[in-house]
Amino acid sequence: MEYFLILIGFLSLGIFLEWKFRIHIYHSRKERIVTTLTIFLIGMVWDYFATWRQHWVFPGSGLIGIHLFGLPIEEFLFFLIMPYFAITLYKIFDAKIK
């Protein structure tokens, strides 16, 4: 559950920062979908490979317990939320440094 709550915190902070600094990280709906799906697919392939090779595991402590295709639901959310948060920070810093 902790992992899920941390992700919700990052999502909330990203939405707040996007609103506070009035930035728009995507120019169109198509750009939002293509960017999100590309990062998501690359991330999931990476995660599946890394867990298959046992580079890391998800022992269950701190997880909700819902698994899809062998990975916890939090990993799917991670690759949707964290890129959004990172791009939001990048856009804020880019606007402030210029």
Buried (B, 14 or more C-beta within 10 A) or exposed (E): EEBBEBBEEBBEEBEEBBEEEEBEBBEEEEEBEEBBEEBBEEBBEEBBEEBEEEEEEBEEEBBBEEBEEEBBBBBBBBBBBBBBBBBBBEBBEEEEEE
